[in-house]
């Protein structure tokens, strides 16, 4: 992994829902090493090497976890199907 891949990235100007109960979504978040390390307002977002302007897009961080699980399950099923087709 290069230093660029482990550098923090901030996503700004979005609607970031931390939970279904959020009355007011956050505007920004920071990702480091594939993990969300900070969520809050644009005015308070820490500096980062990379910045992505979400231009008002909605972010549902919890939904990413479920998408990743589904992808891994699909890969597992695909591997099992390939393994079973090899025969004895």
Secondary structure, 3 states (H helix, E strand, C coil): CCCCCCCCEEEECCEECCCCCCCCCECEEEEECCEEEEEECHHHCCCCCEEEECCCCEECHHHHHHHHHHHHHHHHHHHHHHHHCCCC
